[in-house]
Amino acid sequence: MTEQREGFILSIAAFMMGSCVMSFLMFVAEVRMISFDLFFKRSICQCCQRRLIWLDLIPIVSFIFLKGRCRYCNQHIPLKLLIAEIMGGTLTLIPFYFPLYLHLNIFYITAFILLTLSFVDIERLVIPHRFLILLLFSNALLLWPTSISFIQYSLLFIMIVCSYLFNSYIGMGDFKLLCVLIILFPPLFIAFIIWLMFPLGVLVMLGLRCLGLLHLPYVPLVPAICISFICTAIMYPQFVFFIGGTI
């Protein structure tokens, strides 16, 4: 019973930590200019510019307590922030219940950045370079001194060629993101991500269409990439077995 209680408390703490990380990343996504001041400045309401008290900064709880409105100007707090915080907390719990076939830190860094980019892509159909740089260098430091294989160079070349041939179908930002992932992860891992990306993209497109968030003829692809990455990180051995290979 004590172990169950400790596990429950640890899960709640991890969930809240993931919500906090996601809340900060969503804030970084909205900022026009990145500077070190972001780590030291007091949080403010984007509408009335009033400083927020610490109670207003508790993920999920503050949204519910304030009924989705600023306590000063009564303006609506975007619902996407609540959804992002819940999904960020849920993302943190994945390694608690599923085996991972990646280093834990690499999984968290990549998954959180992809999740943030998913919200940005759905709303604005862009992929900010700041997150691509963060994804590349943070994971590169963890993977160093791993070298890039010939197959990865070949995939990069193919991806660059495809970015010019199919730029009317897939955005340049999506190609840049895939290029970063190709540099960081093994070729077979990337192949599974791409393999899952398109069928999941259709499901994401249908879901966004039902929610009225789809702006045809443009389709956000990052949500499908994010889901594909998580599925591959969890089910990598099963995918390898499915194609008749061994790990």
MARKOL-777861 format. One record per residue (C-alpha): x, y, z. Coordinates in pm, whole numbers, padded with zeros to 5 digits, always signed. Example, Ala and Ser with C-alpha at 12.3 -4.5 7.8 and 13.67 -1.06 7.14 Angstrom:
+01230-00450+00780;+01367-00106+00714;
***
This chain:
+00000+00000+00000;+00286+00234+00083;+00452+00162-00252;+00126+00235-00434;+00091+00563-00247;+00449+00661-00325;+00397+00569-00690;+00080+00778-00702;+00252+01079-00545;+00545+01041-00784;+00306+01026-01081;+00126+01342-00968;+00459+01522-00920;+00579+01410-01264;+00249+01514-01422;+00270+01863-01270;+00634+01895-01372;+00545+01805-01731;+00261+02057-01724;+00502+02328-01605;+00753+02246-01878;+00481+02252-02143;+00344+02582-02011;+00690+02740-02041;+00747+02600-02391;+00412+02739-02506;+00519+03076-02368;+00849+03055-02557;+00655+02971-02875;+00456+03295-02844;+00752+03526-02774;+00879+03714-03077;+01234+03773-02957;+01424+03519-02747;+01650+03651-02471;+01785+03540-02133;+01541+03782-01970;+01271+03522-02027;+01414+03318-01740;+01404+03608-01494;+01109+03829-01592;+00782+03807-01403;+00495+03655-01600;+00229+03899-01718;-00114+03883-01878;-00074+03924-02253;-00389+04141-02266;-00365+04385-01974;+00011+04346-01904;-00054+04306-01529;+00188+04088-01334;+00051+03747-01242;+00070+03618-00887;+00216+03275-00819;-00128+03117-00783;-00202+03212-01144;+00102+03018-01263;+00003+02674-01136;-00070+02469-01450;-00425+02340-01501;-00533+02429-01146;-00511+02804-01208;-00710+02773-01532;-00989+02590-01353;-00981+02819-01049;-00995+03134-01265;-01256+02974-01496;-01034+03038-01797;-01014+03415-01747;-00753+03666-01631;-00823+03777-01272;-00751+04141-01366;-00899+04211-01711;-01139+03912-01729;-01015+03825-02078;-01029+03461-02186;-00714+03254-02139;-00660+03048-02458;-00800+02698-02418;-00498+02561-02605;-00283+02637-02298;-00495+02409-02080;-00489+02135-02343;-00112+02173-02384;-00053+02151-02009;-00267+01838-01978;-00091+01675-02273;+00250+01776-02134;+00169+01614-01802;+00042+01301-01975;+00357+01289-02188;+00569+01284-01874;+00387+00974-01749;+00447+00765-02063;+00780+00616-01938;+00604+00520-01612;+00371+00279-01791;+00541+00189-02121;+00894+00065-02199;+01106+00311-02395;+01372+00220-02649;+01543+00560-02629;+01743+00735-02361;+01488+00893-02126;+01628+01246-02158;+01632+01224-02538;+01272+01104-02538;+01154+01386-02314;+01342+01661-02501;+01225+01544-02842;+00867+01467-02741;+00814+01798-02560;+00955+02000-02850;+00747+01806-03104;+00435+01853-02892;+00497+02228-02872;+00559+02247-03246;+00233+02058-03302;+00034+02337-03138;+00227+02603-03331;+00182+02418-03660;-00193+02374-03607;-00241+02741-03527;+00008+02915-03758;+00134+02648-04003;+00496+02739-03925;+00785+02567-03746;+00997+02821-03554;+01371+02777-03603;+01430+02831-03230;+01281+02490-03155;+01470+02317-03437;+01796+02459-03300;+01703+02355-02946;+01610+02005-03063;+01931+01961-03260;+02186+02092-03011;+02032+01960-02689;+02009+01607-02825;+02345+01635-03002;+02509+01708-02666;+02348+01398-02516;+02444+01180-02814;+02799+01315-02855;+03040+01179-02981;+02812+00967-03202;+02895+01020-03569;+02652+01045-03861;+02645+00731-04075;+02652+00714-04454;+02286+00606-04455;+02192+00917-04257;+02380+01135-04506;+02195+00957-04787;+01859+01015-04617;+01947+01381-04568;+02027+01415-04938;+01700+01243-05034;+01507+01466-04794;+01665+01782-04939;+01579+01671-05294;+01221+01588-05187;+01186+01928-05022;+01227+02090-05364;+01024+01835-05559;+00726+01818-05322;+00727+02161-05157;+00373+02222-05282;+00253+01921-05081;+00469+01930-04767;+00594+02252-04610;+00964+02338-04599;+00947+02352-04219;+00835+01987-04207;+01132+01887-04421;+01368+02080-04192;+01224+01903-03889;+01264+01562-04054;+01624+01650-04145;+01699+01728-03780;+01544+01396-03674;+01748+01212-03938;+02068+01356-03791;+01973+01251-03437;+01818+00906-03472;+01907+00576-03644;+01784+00527-04004;+01544+00244-03916;+01391+00452-03637;+01334+00737-03885;+01191+00494-04140;+00925+00386-03890;+00842+00749-03809;+00790+00827-04179;+00601+00500-04227;+00352+00596-03955;+00346+00965-04036;+00114+00960-04335;-00166+00730-04208;-00159+00916-03876;-00160+01242-04071;-00491+01141-04229;-00639+01072-03885;-00506+01403-03751;-00652+01582-04053;-00995+01428-03990;-00977+01521-03622;-00879+01880-03695;-01153+01900-03958;-01412+01795-03700;-01279+02058-03456;-01281+02330-03722;-00902+02376-03695;-00809+02262-04045;-00719+02536-04294;-00729+02362-04630;-00541+02325-04860;-00269+02334-04591;-00243+02046-04343;-00025+02060-04028;+00205+01759-04038;+00394+01803-03710;+00116+01647-03494;+00148+01329-03701;+00528+01339-03668;+00494+01381-03291;+00257+01085-03253;+00474+00875-03486;+00782+00951-03277;+00611+00850-02952;+00468+00530-03104;+00807+00435-03248;+00984+00505-02917;+00741+00271-02741;+00691-00002-03003;+01026-00011-03183;+01092-00387-03125;+00740-00475-03240;+00789-00276-03561;+01123-00446-03625;+00964-00787-03567;+00677-00692-03799;+00916-00637-04091;+01097-00962-04013;+01410-00816-03858;+01589-00848-03527;+01719-00586-03286;
***
